[in-house]
Amino acid sequence: MYGKLTKCAAQIKIDNDFFASVDSKFSDRKTAAVSYIDMAWEYFYKNDLESSMKRFNQAWLLDSTNADVYWGFGNLLGRQNKLEESIYFFEKSLKINSANPRVYESQATSYGQLFSMDQDLNTLNKAIESLRKANTLDKNNPRILAQLTAAYSYFYQKDSANKYLNLTDKFDPKAVHPQVRELLEQKNKR
């Protein structure tokens, strides 16, 4: 979205040249956007966040209705510790496509990081709500279940944490962090 700034004539020409190049290589701009999103994720996982942002921005130019563009923006902002801004983009992505469990999981991560700073249980509850939605869409994913276990471990009521610990252990006993497991064992002794 290029900082939502008004573009000068030179930038508009660059955009038009970009569109001409894309139009010569792809059958349509929506297909091209998917290709640019794929490139953006490749850069993201290589930790080249500047190139990743450039590719997500290009994908946005091509198809501003693609939910994955906003998911990408949210992840990039989360990596920059701009957590509230990242949540805004996750919400924008989910308004377009509410069936992607990975967006809910990313959103939960941002809420979880916010909770670690503010210790506000409302923030933790938002993380749990996002994880529960992710779990509804991607049942039995040990990564999501392990995060639910960790999130519920902050509450004195241990039933939910133990429920998700047992579910996680069925699929991947190594998914729950040992410190979370130890914390639950201590709570279970009380």
C-alpha positions in Angstrom: 0.0 0.0 0.0 3.1 2.1 -0.1 2.5 4.0 3.1 -0.8 5.3 1.8 1.1 8.3 0.3 0.0 10.2 -2.8 2.2 9.1 -5.7 4.1 11.6 -7.9 4.1 11.3 -11.7 7.4 9.3 -11.7 5.9 6.7 -9.3 2.7 6.5 -11.4 4.8 5.8 -14.5 6.7 3.1 -12.6 3.3 1.5 -11.6 2.1 1.7 -15.3 5.4 0.1 -16.5 4.9 -2.6 -13.8 1.3 -3.2 -15.0 2.5 -3.5 -18.6 5.2 -6.0 -17.7 2.7 -8.1 -15.7 0.0 -7.9 -18.3 2.5 -9.3 -20.9 3.4 -12.3 -18.6 0.2 -13.3 -16.9 -3.3 -14.1 -18.2 -4.8 -11.7 -15.6 -3.8 -9.5 -12.7 -5.4 -11.7 -10.0 -3.2 -14.6 -11.1 -0.2 -12.3 -11.2 -1.0 -11.2 -7.6 -0.9 -14.8 -6.4 2.5 -15.2 -8.0 3.7 -12.0 -6.3 2.3 -13.2 -2.9 4.2 -16.4 -3.3 7.4 -14.4 -3.9 6.7 -12.2 -0.9 6.4 -15.3 1.3 9.7 -16.7 0.0 11.4 -13.4 1.0 9.6 -13.4 4.3 10.9 -16.8 5.3 14.4 -15.8 4.1 14.0 -12.9 6.6 14.4 -10.4 3.7 11.5 -8.2 5.0 12.1 -5.3 2.7 11.8 -7.4 -0.5 8.9 -9.2 1.1 7.0 -5.9 1.7 7.8 -4.8 -1.9 6.3 -8.0 -3.3 3.2 -7.8 -1.1 2.8 -4.2 -2.2 3.0 -5.2 -5.8 0.5 -7.9 -5.2 -1.8 -5.3 -3.6 -1.5 -3.1 -6.7 -2.5 -6.1 -8.8 -5.4 -7.3 -6.6 -6.4 -5.3 -3.5 -9.1 -7.8 -2.8 -6.8 -10.7 -2.1 -6.9 -11.6 1.6 -3.4 -13.0 1.7 -1.9 -9.6 0.9 -3.3 -8.2 4.2 -2.2 -11.4 6.0 1.3 -10.7 4.7 1.2 -7.1 5.7 0.1 -8.2 9.2 3.0 -10.7 9.5 5.5 -8.1 8.4 4.2 -5.6 10.9 4.2 -8.2 13.6 7.9 -8.9 12.8 8.5 -5.2 13.3 6.8 -5.4 16.7 4.0 -3.1 15.4 1.5 -5.5 17.0 -1.7 -3.4 17.0 -1.1 -2.4 13.3 -0.6 -6.1 12.5 -3.9 -7.0 14.1 -5.6 -4.4 12.0 -4.4 -6.1 8.8 -5.3 -9.6 10.1 -8.8 -8.3 10.7 -8.8 -6.9 7.1 -7.7 -10.2 5.8 -10.4 -12.1 7.7 -13.1 -9.8 6.5 -12.2 -11.0 3.0 -11.6 -14.6 3.8 -12.6 -15.9 7.3 -11.7 -19.5 6.4 -7.9 -19.3 6.7 -6.8 -20.8 10.0 -3.2 -19.4 9.6 -4.5 -15.8 9.7 -6.2 -16.5 13.0 -3.0 -18.1 14.2 -1.0 -15.1 13.2 -3.5 -12.8 14.9 -3.3 -14.9 18.0 0.5 -14.5 18.0 0.2 -10.7 17.9 -2.3 -10.8 20.7 -0.1 -13.1 22.7 2.9 -10.8 22.3 0.7 -7.8 23.3 -0.4 -9.8 26.4 3.2 -10.5 27.3 3.7 -6.7 27.5 0.4 -5.5 29.0 -0.7 -8.6 31.0 -4.3 -7.7 30.3 -6.5 -10.8 30.4 -8.7 -9.3 27.7 -5.8 -9.4 25.3 -5.1 -13.0 26.3 -8.8 -13.8 25.7 -8.5 -12.3 22.2 -5.5 -14.6 21.6 -7.5 -17.6 22.8 -10.5 -16.6 20.7 -8.3 -16.4 17.6 -6.7 -19.8 18.4 -10.1 -21.4 18.9 -11.2 -20.2 15.5 -8.0 -21.5 14.0 -8.6 -24.8 15.7 -12.2 -25.0 14.4 -10.8 -24.6 10.9 -7.8 -26.8 11.3 -8.7 -29.5 13.7 -6.0 -31.4 15.4 -3.1 -29.2 14.3 -0.5 -29.7 17.1 0.9 -26.2 16.7 -2.4 -24.6 17.3 -3.3 -27.0 20.1 0.1 -26.3 21.8 -0.6 -22.6 21.6 -4.0 -23.1 23.2 -2.4 -25.1 25.9 0.1 -22.3 26.6 -2.5 -19.6 26.5 -4.8 -21.4 28.9 -1.9 -22.1 31.3 -2.0 -18.4 32.3 -5.4 -19.1 34.0 -5.8 -20.6 37.4 -8.5 -22.9 36.0 -6.3 -25.7 34.6 -9.1 -27.8 33.0 -8.8 -26.1 29.5 -5.0 -26.1 29.5 -5.0 -29.8 30.4 -7.6 -30.5 27.7 -5.5 -29.0 25.0 -2.3 -30.5 26.4 -3.9 -34.0 26.1 -5.1 -33.2 22.6 -1.7 -31.9 21.6 0.1 -34.9 23.0 -2.1 -37.2 20.8 -0.6 -35.6 17.7 2.8 -34.3 18.7 4.0 -34.6 22.3 7.0 -32.3 21.5 4.7 -29.4 20.4 4.1 -28.1 23.9 7.1 -26.1 25.3 8.7 -27.9 28.3 8.2 -24.8 30.5 4.4 -24.8 29.8 4.3 -28.5 30.6 6.2 -27.9 33.9 3.9 -25.0 34.8 0.8 -27.2 34.3 2.3 -30.0 36.3 2.8 -27.5 39.2 -0.7 -26.2 38.9 -2.1 -29.8 38.8 -0.4 -30.4 42.2 -2.3 -27.6 43.8 
